[in-house]
Amino acid sequence: MRLRLLIPLLATLALCGPVSLRAQAQARAQAWDPARATGGWAFQEVDGSLVFFDPGTRSLRSWMKGSGLMSTLQVTLPEVRKATPASKPAPATSGPIATDYDAAGALLYGIPRHQRPKPAAPKPAPPPAPETAGDAVPERWVIDSYSRTWMVCDGRLVILNKDGQFEHALSLPAPVEDMAVGREGILILYRTLKPCLEKRDLRTGAVLWSYGDRAQLKDATGQPLLVPLNRMALGVDGTVYLAEGASLAFTILDPVKGPKEPGQTFFTCHDAIPGRALLGRVGRGPMLSWAGREVIFSVFAPSQVKSCGAPESTGLVLARFDLLNGALEWIPTSLAEGHRLVGLLDHEAVFLAPGGGLAYARIH
């Protein structure tokens, strides 16, 4: 009787076993959650998904709110060699050190030779600092129409193929603030005092055109700015919009002509042109275009735009720039300073929290 009952039980376990293992595998695949794990930066694809870099697995993870983890791409990063700090020299031995005055006195007063101050021994030149190999950590990344990844890693522009394998790297002249995929090219905005922008070829990474004073790139490398002063976003048709310093107007560049025919657009808020923001110690926050709409969002601290007609807010303030109507609208949020704008969904702006994870703010 017991054997008759045991056989159906074993059959049930045999059927449930594979399903249970499959469920566990799916759970492990979904275990990575940017709401808890992510930090640093993110790139938003045209479908609204966000691409994060996961340093623990050296992979790019594509994730969408409501759908979860969509794909994972293991990437090969270049090796970076950095000099380690030189060891401190050994402290000098204590005792009297001879000067010309001491030597003359010793001879004049007949001080025995073994009691005379000894001249200081010349210090040997310190050995060169050893170099240690390390992994490059990407600061920015975008994915082009050929599914190749362009990364800014430790002062270089690294290009990976669609399988995440290293293709080649190009040296960059200065730290990068923003980058975007434009019409047949990659746009790179450097962290400089005045805007300095490059468009690079999708095939080779060579510079197609540049805008701004390139002489400041050397200064930006030698004395890097602590905060960003200029920002960039692309319109629906690939038009480049540049925000310079504290101005709430945009410089407009054609994606093909570049600096040949620059323009400018101004915005009104309550039928008046707003004044300049007060950037202060925070600098200028990120600027993103809303997919499929002629709208650009930017983020400010409330103290920065208090004199620009922005409403009182206990948290960050979003600036909604309507490109078609030339109108500026302020949207207060409850998010504290330190949150970084990384994406725009249909009804929400996506932020990376200072301690990791995601936060959202309503938009319209």
C-alpha positions as CSV (number, residue, x, y, z in Angstrom):
1,M,0.0,0.0,0.0
2,R,2.8,2.4,0.8
3,L,4.6,1.6,-2.4
4,R,1.4,2.4,-4.4
5,L,1.3,5.8,-2.8
6,L,5.0,6.5,-3.2
7,I,5.0,6.0,-6.9
8,P,2.6,9.0,-7.7
9,L,4.6,11.1,-5.3
10,L,7.9,10.4,-7.0
11,A,6.3,11.1,-10.4
12,T,5.0,14.5,-9.1
13,L,8.4,15.4,-7.8
14,A,10.0,14.5,-11.1
15,L,7.7,16.8,-13.0
16,C,8.1,19.7,-10.5
17,G,11.9,19.4,-10.3
18,P,12.8,20.9,-13.7
19,V,10.1,23.6,-13.3
20,S,11.5,24.6,-9.9
21,L,15.1,24.7,-11.3
22,R,13.9,26.9,-14.2
23,A,12.1,29.2,-11.8
24,Q,15.3,29.5,-9.8
25,A,17.4,30.3,-12.9
26,Q,14.8,33.0,-13.9
27,A,14.9,34.4,-10.4
28,R,18.7,34.6,-10.5
29,A,18.5,36.4,-13.9
30,Q,16.1,38.9,-12.5
31,A,18.1,39.3,-9.2
32,W,19.9,42.3,-10.6
33,D,17.7,45.3,-9.9
34,P,18.8,48.9,-10.7
35,A,16.5,50.2,-8.0
36,R,18.9,48.7,-5.5
37,A,22.2,48.0,-7.3
38,T,23.0,50.8,-9.8
39,G,25.0,53.9,-9.4
40,G,27.2,56.2,-11.5
41,W,25.5,56.8,-14.9
42,A,23.1,55.4,-17.4
43,F,22.3,55.7,-21.1
44,Q,18.7,55.8,-22.4
45,E,17.8,54.0,-25.6
46,V,15.1,55.3,-28.0
47,D,12.7,52.7,-26.6
48,G,13.0,54.1,-23.1
49,S,15.1,51.4,-21.7
50,L,18.2,52.3,-19.6
51,V,21.6,50.8,-20.1
52,F,23.7,50.5,-16.9
53,F,27.2,49.4,-16.4
54,D,27.5,46.6,-13.8
55,P,31.1,46.7,-12.5
56,G,30.7,43.4,-10.6
57,T,30.1,41.4,-13.8
58,R,31.8,43.9,-16.2
59,S,28.7,44.0,-18.3
60,L,26.1,46.4,-19.7
61,R,22.6,45.7,-18.5
62,S,19.6,46.9,-20.4
63,W,16.6,47.4,-18.1
64,M,13.1,48.9,-18.5
65,K,10.6,49.9,-15.9
66,G,7.8,47.4,-15.9
67,S,9.7,44.8,-17.9
68,G,12.8,44.4,-15.7
69,L,16.1,43.1,-17.0
70,M,16.0,42.9,-20.8
71,S,19.5,41.9,-21.8
72,T,23.1,41.6,-20.5
73,L,26.2,42.2,-22.6
74,Q,29.6,41.1,-21.3
75,V,32.1,43.7,-22.4
76,T,35.9,43.6,-22.7
77,L,37.5,46.7,-21.3
78,P,41.0,47.9,-22.0
79,E,43.7,47.7,-19.4
80,V,44.8,50.9,-17.8
81,R,48.2,51.4,-16.4
82,K,48.6,53.9,-13.7
83,A,51.7,54.8,-11.7
84,T,51.4,54.0,-8.0
85,P,52.6,56.6,-5.5
86,A,56.3,56.6,-4.8
87,S,57.4,55.3,-1.4
88,K,58.4,57.9,1.1
89,P,62.2,58.5,1.5
90,A,63.8,57.1,4.7
91,P,64.1,59.8,7.4
92,A,67.6,61.4,7.7
93,T,69.9,60.2,10.4
94,S,70.0,62.5,13.4
95,G,73.2,64.3,14.3
96,P,75.1,67.5,13.6
97,I,75.3,68.5,9.9
98,A,78.4,70.4,8.7
99,T,78.1,73.8,7.1
100,D,81.0,75.9,5.8
101,Y,80.9,77.9,9.0
102,D,81.1,74.7,11.2
103,A,84.1,73.4,9.2
104,A,86.0,76.7,9.6
105,G,85.3,76.7,13.3
106,A,86.5,73.1,13.7
107,L,89.8,73.9,12.1
108,L,90.3,77.2,14.0
109,Y,89.6,75.8,17.5
110,G,91.2,72.4,17.0
111,I,88.2,70.2,17.4
112,P,89.3,66.6,17.0
113,R,88.4,65.1,13.6
114,H,86.0,62.4,15.1
115,Q,84.0,65.1,16.9
116,R,83.6,67.4,13.8
117,P,80.2,67.6,12.2
118,K,80.0,65.4,9.1
119,P,78.8,66.7,5.8
120,A,75.3,65.5,4.8
121,A,75.4,62.5,2.4
122,P,73.8,63.2,-0.9
123,K,70.3,61.7,-1.1
124,P,70.0,59.0,-3.8
125,A,67.5,59.8,-6.5
126,P,64.2,58.0,-5.7
127,P,63.5,55.0,-8.0
128,P,60.8,55.5,-10.6
129,A,57.3,54.7,-9.4
130,P,56.2,51.2,-10.4
131,E,53.2,50.8,-12.6
132,T,50.3,48.5,-11.8
133,A,47.7,47.2,-14.2
134,G,44.1,48.0,-13.5
135,D,40.7,47.8,-15.2
136,A,39.3,50.9,-17.0
137,V,36.1,52.1,-15.5
138,P,33.7,53.6,-18.1
139,E,32.4,57.1,-17.3
140,R,29.9,57.5,-20.2
141,W,28.6,55.1,-22.9
142,V,26.3,55.3,-25.9
143,I,25.1,52.7,-28.3
144,D,25.0,53.5,-32.0
145,S,22.7,52.3,-34.8
146,Y,25.1,49.5,-35.6
147,S,24.8,48.1,-32.0
148,R,28.4,49.2,-31.2
149,T,29.2,50.7,-27.8
150,W,31.2,53.9,-27.5
151,M,32.7,54.4,-24.0
152,V,34.7,57.1,-22.3
153,C,37.3,55.3,-20.3
154,D,40.1,56.9,-18.4
155,G,40.8,59.6,-21.0
156,R,40.1,57.5,-24.1
157,L,37.2,56.9,-26.4
158,V,36.8,53.1,-26.5
159,I,34.8,51.4,-29.2
160,L,33.3,47.9,-28.7
161,N,31.6,45.8,-31.3
162,K,28.1,44.4,-31.0
163,D,29.4,41.4,-29.1
164,G,31.1,43.7,-26.5
165,Q,34.6,42.9,-27.8
166,F,37.2,45.6,-28.0
167,E,37.8,47.2,-31.4
168,H,40.0,50.2,-30.8
169,A,40.5,53.2,-28.6
170,L,41.3,56.9,-29.4
171,S,42.9,59.4,-27.0
172,L,40.6,62.2,-25.9
173,P,42.0,65.8,-25.5
174,A,40.0,66.6,-22.3
175,P,37.5,65.2,-19.7
176,V,34.1,64.5,-21.2
177,E,30.9,66.0,-19.9
178,D,28.2,64.8,-22.3
179,M,28.0,62.4,-25.2
180,A,25.2,61.4,-27.6
181,V,24.5,59.5,-30.7
182,G,23.7,61.9,-33.5
183,R,23.0,61.7,-37.2
184,E,25.9,59.6,-38.6
185,G,28.2,60.5,-35.7
186,I,28.9,60.6,-32.0
187,L,28.7,64.0,-30.3
188,I,31.1,64.7,-27.5
189,L,30.9,67.8,-25.2
190,Y,34.0,68.4,-23.1
191,R,34.1,69.8,-19.6
192,T,35.5,73.2,-20.4
193,L,34.9,76.8,-19.3
194,K,33.1,77.6,-22.6
195,P,31.4,75.0,-24.8
196,C,33.7,72.9,-26.8
197,L,32.0,70.2,-28.9
198,E,33.1,67.5,-31.4
199,K,31.3,65.3,-33.9
200,R,33.1,62.1,-34.6
201,D,32.7,59.6,-37.5
202,L,30.8,56.4,-36.7
203,R,33.2,54.2,-38.6
204,T,36.6,55.6,-37.5
205,G,36.0,57.9,-34.6
206,A,37.8,60.7,-36.4
207,V,36.7,64.3,-35.8
208,L,34.3,65.5,-38.5
209,W,33.8,69.0,-37.1
210,S,34.3,70.9,-33.9
211,Y,32.6,73.9,-32.3
212,G,34.2,76.2,-29.7
213,D,37.7,77.2,-28.8
214,R,39.9,74.1,-28.8
215,A,42.8,76.0,-27.1
216,Q,41.0,75.6,-23.8
217,L,41.1,71.8,-24.0
218,K,44.7,71.8,-22.7
219,D,43.7,73.9,-19.7
220,A,40.8,71.6,-19.0
221,T,43.2,68.7,-18.8
222,G,45.8,70.4,-16.7
223,Q,43.3,72.0,-14.3
224,P,40.0,70.1,-14.5
225,L,36.8,71.9,-13.6
226,L,35.1,70.6,-10.4
227,V,31.6,71.1,-11.7
228,P,30.0,71.2,-15.2
229,L,29.2,74.6,-16.7
230,N,27.8,73.6,-20.1
231,R,25.4,70.9,-21.3
232,M,24.1,69.4,-24.5
233,A,21.0,67.6,-25.8
234,L,19.8,66.5,-29.3
235,G,16.5,67.4,-30.8
236,V,14.2,64.9,-32.7
237,D,15.9,65.7,-36.0
238,G,19.4,65.5,-34.6
239,T,19.8,69.2,-34.0
240,V,22.3,70.0,-31.3
241,Y,21.2,72.2,-28.5
242,L,23.9,73.7,-26.3
243,A,23.3,75.4,-22.9
244,E,26.2,77.7,-22.0
245,G,26.9,78.5,-18.4
246,A,24.0,80.1,-16.5
247,S,22.1,81.1,-19.6
248,L,18.6,79.7,-20.1
249,A,18.9,80.2,-23.9
250,F,20.3,77.5,-26.2
251,T,22.9,77.7,-29.0
252,I,21.7,75.6,-32.0
253,L,24.0,73.7,-34.3
254,D,23.0,71.8,-37.4
255,P,24.2,68.2,-37.2
256,V,25.8,68.3,-40.6
257,K,27.0,71.9,-41.0
258,G,28.2,72.1,-37.4
259,P,29.7,75.5,-36.6
260,K,29.1,77.0,-40.0
261,E,25.7,78.5,-39.3
262,P,25.1,78.5,-35.5
263,G,21.8,79.9,-34.2
264,Q,20.2,80.7,-30.9
265,T,16.8,80.1,-29.3
266,F,15.3,81.9,-26.3
267,F,12.4,80.9,-24.0
268,T,9.8,82.9,-22.2
269,C,8.3,82.1,-18.8
270,H,5.0,83.8,-18.0
271,D,5.5,86.0,-21.1
272,A,8.9,87.2,-19.9
273,I,12.5,86.1,-20.7
274,P,13.9,84.6,-17.5
275,G,17.2,85.8,-16.0
276,R,20.4,83.8,-15.7
277,A,20.7,81.0,-13.2
278,L,23.1,81.1,-10.3
279,L,25.2,77.9,-10.8
280,G,27.4,78.3,-7.7
281,R,29.2,75.2,-6.3
282,V,26.7,72.8,-7.9
283,G,27.3,73.6,-11.6
284,R,24.8,72.9,-14.3
285,G,22.7,69.7,-14.1
286,P,22.1,67.2,-16.9
287,M,20.0,68.1,-20.0
288,L,18.0,65.4,-21.8
289,S,15.6,65.4,-24.8
290,W,12.2,63.8,-24.5
291,A,12.0,61.0,-27.1
292,G,9.5,61.8,-29.9
293,R,8.7,65.3,-28.6
294,E,10.3,68.7,-29.2
295,V,10.9,69.1,-25.5
296,I,14.1,69.2,-23.5
297,F,14.4,68.8,-19.7
298,S,17.1,70.1,-17.5
299,V,17.5,70.0,-13.7
300,F,18.5,72.7,-11.2
301,A,18.8,73.1,-7.5
302,P,16.1,75.4,-6.2
303,S,18.6,78.0,-5.1
304,Q,20.0,78.2,-8.6
305,V,16.7,79.4,-10.2
306,K,15.1,81.3,-7.4
307,S,15.7,84.6,-9.4
308,C,14.4,83.0,-12.7
309,G,10.8,82.8,-11.8
310,A,10.9,79.2,-10.5
311,P,8.4,78.4,-7.8
312,E,9.5,77.6,-4.2
313,S,10.6,74.0,-3.9
314,T,12.0,71.8,-1.2
315,G,13.7,69.6,-3.8
316,L,15.2,69.8,-7.3
317,V,13.4,71.7,-10.0
318,L,13.0,70.5,-13.5
319,A,13.1,73.0,-16.4
320,R,10.8,72.0,-19.3
321,F,11.9,73.7,-22.5
322,D,9.2,73.6,-25.2
323,L,11.3,74.0,-28.4
324,L,8.3,74.5,-30.7
325,N,6.6,77.3,-28.7
326,G,9.8,78.7,-27.1
327,A,8.2,78.3,-23.6
328,L,9.9,77.5,-20.3
329,E,8.0,75.8,-17.5
330,W,9.3,74.9,-14.0
331,I,8.3,71.6,-12.4
332,P,9.2,71.2,-8.7
333,T,10.1,67.8,-7.3
334,S,10.6,66.3,-3.9
335,L,14.1,64.9,-4.7
336,A,17.0,66.2,-2.7
337,E,20.2,67.5,-4.3
338,G,22.6,64.8,-5.5
339,H,20.0,63.0,-7.6
340,R,21.2,62.8,-11.2
341,L,18.7,62.9,-14.2
342,V,19.4,60.0,-16.5
343,G,16.1,59.3,-18.4
344,L,12.7,60.5,-19.4
345,L,9.7,58.1,-19.6
346,D,6.1,59.0,-20.8
347,H,5.1,60.5,-17.5
348,E,8.2,60.4,-15.3
349,A,11.8,61.6,-15.1
350,V,14.3,59.0,-14.0
351,F,17.0,59.9,-11.5
352,L,20.0,58.0,-10.0
353,A,20.0,58.4,-6.3
354,P,23.2,59.5,-4.5
355,G,23.6,56.2,-2.6
356,G,22.5,54.0,-5.6
357,G,19.1,53.0,-6.9
358,L,16.5,54.9,-8.9
359,A,14.0,57.7,-8.1
360,Y,11.2,59.2,-10.2
361,A,9.5,62.5,-10.6
362,R,6.3,63.3,-12.4
363,I,6.5,65.2,-15.7
364,H,4.0,66.3,-18.4
